[in-house]
Amino acid sequence: MGVDMRIAAKGIVSAAAALLALVCGIENANAGLLGSSVTGTAYDPDLSTPIAGPIGPITVSSAVEFPIDTLPQNGSIDITNTQIIYTAASPGAYDTGSFDGFVFDFTGAPTILNVTQDAASGFNIAYSFTGNEVMMNFSGAASTKVGQETILDVTTASVPEIDPASAASGLMLLVGGLVVLRGRRQPLNAA
């Protein structure tokens, strides 16, 4: 195989790989927290004073991850694919130290890119996040009724998702093209 043939083969392989990636089944999935593991710890009056936990790791699923009297004493915490929902079991005011709340550490989840408080929240809290952690700070907040929720919307990075049937078709096209190219013995620029 001459130099021209090798250069042409590399170009065809690159084009085939791009075709496979773009057309034949590799796309971005809207990844989230479901299926990841979470460990929760409650702190009060600051982040140096744990009062409950750590509890976990717990697999994030359709079940409530932290029911009443596990991590929160006055409510439950449910984690969905894109939200962390605290539901108050009874009305109450929270302490006013620098931190009265929960820290959730996620493993096996895509990188957390953003956290915002959902407009449907019944009361406001402070919150912060890193790439694998969300902190809910209730310091100075108050829930005024049973069942009142505060909801954090969590945005995570997309991860590639491969459709097996489409990827297999694309791979067969790639292999077929290479077989045809391999069978060709004269340079592409020959007459």
C-alpha positions as CSV (number, residue, x, y, z in Angstrom):
1,M,0.0,0.0,0.0
2,G,1.5,3.3,-1.1
3,V,1.7,6.5,0.9
4,D,-1.2,8.0,-1.1
5,M,-3.3,4.9,-0.3
6,R,-2.6,5.2,3.4
7,I,-3.5,8.8,3.5
8,A,-6.7,8.1,1.7
9,A,-7.5,5.2,4.1
10,K,-7.0,7.5,7.1
11,G,-9.4,10.0,5.6
12,I,-12.0,7.4,4.9
13,V,-11.7,6.0,8.4
14,S,-12.0,9.5,9.9
15,A,-15.0,10.2,7.8
16,A,-16.6,6.9,8.7
17,A,-16.0,7.4,12.4
18,A,-17.6,10.9,12.2
19,L,-20.6,9.4,10.3
20,L,-20.9,6.8,12.9
21,A,-20.9,9.3,15.8
22,L,-23.1,11.9,14.2
23,V,-25.6,9.8,12.3
24,C,-25.6,6.2,13.6
25,G,-26.7,6.3,17.1
26,I,-24.4,8.3,19.4
27,E,-26.2,11.3,20.9
28,N,-26.3,13.3,24.1
29,A,-28.6,12.0,26.7
30,N,-30.2,14.2,29.3
31,A,-28.5,12.6,32.3
32,G,-29.7,13.1,35.8
33,L,-29.4,11.8,39.4
34,L,-31.5,8.6,39.0
35,G,-29.3,5.5,39.5
36,S,-26.5,7.4,41.3
37,S,-25.7,7.0,44.9
38,V,-26.3,9.7,47.5
39,T,-25.0,10.1,51.1
40,G,-26.6,12.7,53.3
41,T,-25.5,14.5,56.4
42,A,-27.4,17.0,58.6
43,Y,-25.5,19.9,60.2
44,D,-26.5,22.5,62.8
45,P,-25.4,25.2,63.7
46,D,-22.6,25.1,61.2
47,L,-20.8,22.8,58.7
48,S,-18.4,21.7,61.5
49,T,-21.2,20.2,63.6
50,P,-23.0,17.1,62.2
51,I,-26.2,16.2,64.0
52,A,-27.3,13.2,61.9
53,G,-25.5,10.9,59.4
54,P,-23.8,10.4,57.3
55,I,-26.6,8.2,55.9
56,G,-25.9,6.3,52.7
57,P,-24.9,5.6,50.2
58,I,-28.5,5.2,49.0
59,T,-29.4,4.6,45.3
60,V,-31.5,7.4,43.9
61,S,-34.7,5.9,42.7
62,S,-38.5,6.5,42.7
63,A,-38.6,5.8,46.4
64,V,-38.1,8.6,49.0
65,E,-34.4,8.5,49.8
66,F,-34.6,10.1,53.3
67,P,-38.0,9.5,55.0
68,I,-39.1,11.3,58.1
69,D,-36.9,10.6,61.1
70,T,-33.9,9.4,59.1
71,L,-31.9,12.4,58.1
72,P,-34.4,15.2,58.5
73,Q,-36.3,15.1,61.8
74,N,-39.1,17.4,60.7
75,G,-39.7,16.2,57.1
76,S,-38.6,14.0,54.3
77,I,-36.2,14.4,51.3
78,D,-37.0,12.9,48.0
79,I,-34.4,13.0,45.2
80,T,-35.6,12.7,41.6
81,N,-33.7,12.7,38.3
82,T,-33.6,16.5,38.4
83,Q,-34.9,17.7,41.8
84,I,-34.2,17.5,45.5
85,I,-37.5,18.0,47.4
86,Y,-37.8,18.7,51.1
87,T,-41.3,18.2,52.5
88,A,-42.0,19.5,56.0
89,A,-43.9,17.2,58.3
90,S,-45.0,20.0,60.6
91,P,-44.7,23.8,60.7
92,G,-41.5,25.1,62.2
93,A,-38.7,27.7,62.3
94,Y,-35.2,26.6,61.7
95,D,-32.1,27.7,63.7
96,T,-30.2,30.8,62.7
97,G,-26.6,29.5,62.9
98,S,-24.4,29.8,59.8
99,F,-25.7,26.4,58.5
100,D,-28.8,24.4,59.5
101,G,-29.4,21.9,56.8
102,F,-28.2,19.0,54.7
103,V,-25.2,18.2,52.5
104,F,-25.8,15.6,49.8
105,D,-22.7,13.9,48.2
106,F,-23.4,12.1,44.9
107,T,-21.3,9.4,43.3
108,G,-22.0,7.8,40.0
109,A,-23.9,10.9,38.8
110,P,-23.0,13.2,36.0
111,T,-21.3,16.5,37.0
112,I,-23.7,18.9,38.7
113,L,-23.7,22.1,36.6
114,N,-26.3,24.2,38.3
115,V,-28.8,24.3,41.1
116,T,-31.7,26.7,41.4
117,Q,-34.7,27.0,43.7
118,D,-37.9,26.0,41.9
119,A,-40.7,28.6,41.8
120,A,-43.1,26.1,43.2
121,S,-41.2,26.1,46.5
122,G,-43.4,27.0,49.5
123,F,-40.5,28.7,51.4
124,N,-37.0,29.9,50.4
125,I,-33.7,28.5,51.6
126,A,-30.1,29.2,50.8
127,Y,-28.3,26.6,48.8
128,S,-24.9,25.9,47.1
129,F,-23.3,23.2,45.1
130,T,-20.1,21.7,43.6
131,G,-19.7,19.2,40.8
132,N,-20.8,16.3,43.1
133,E,-22.5,17.9,46.1
134,V,-25.6,19.9,47.0
135,M,-26.0,21.9,50.2
136,M,-29.5,22.9,51.5
137,N,-29.2,25.6,54.2
138,F,-32.5,26.3,56.1
139,S,-30.9,28.7,58.5
140,G,-33.5,31.4,59.5
141,A,-36.2,29.8,57.2
142,A,-39.6,28.7,58.3
143,S,-42.2,26.3,57.0
144,T,-45.7,27.4,57.8
145,K,-47.8,24.3,57.2
146,V,-47.7,20.5,57.0
147,G,-46.6,19.3,53.6
148,Q,-44.9,22.6,52.6
149,E,-42.1,21.9,50.2
150,T,-38.9,23.6,49.1
151,I,-37.6,22.3,45.8
152,L,-34.2,22.5,44.3
153,D,-33.8,22.0,40.5
154,V,-30.6,20.2,39.6
155,T,-29.0,20.4,36.2
156,T,-26.4,17.8,35.4
157,A,-24.0,17.4,32.4
158,S,-25.1,15.4,29.4
159,V,-23.5,12.0,28.8
160,P,-23.2,10.2,25.5
161,E,-25.9,7.6,24.8
162,I,-25.4,4.9,22.2
163,D,-28.4,3.3,20.5
164,P,-27.1,-0.3,20.0
165,A,-29.0,-1.0,16.8
166,S,-28.0,2.2,15.1
167,A,-24.4,1.8,16.3
168,A,-24.2,-1.8,15.0
169,S,-25.5,-0.6,11.5
170,G,-22.9,2.2,11.5
171,L,-20.1,-0.2,12.5
172,M,-21.1,-2.6,9.7
173,L,-20.9,0.3,7.2
174,L,-17.5,1.2,8.6
175,V,-16.2,-2.3,8.3
176,G,-17.7,-2.7,4.8
177,G,-16.0,0.4,3.7
178,L,-12.6,-0.8,5.1
179,V,-13.0,-4.1,3.3
180,V,-13.7,-2.4,0.0
181,L,-10.7,-0.1,0.6
182,R,-8.4,-3.0,1.5
183,G,-9.4,-4.9,-1.6
184,R,-8.4,-2.0,-3.8
185,R,-4.8,-2.3,-4.8
186,Q,-4.1,0.7,-7.0
187,P,-3.7,4.2,-5.7
188,L,-6.8,6.4,-5.6
189,N,-5.2,9.0,-8.0
190,A,-4.3,6.4,-10.6
191,A,-6.1,6.5,-13.9
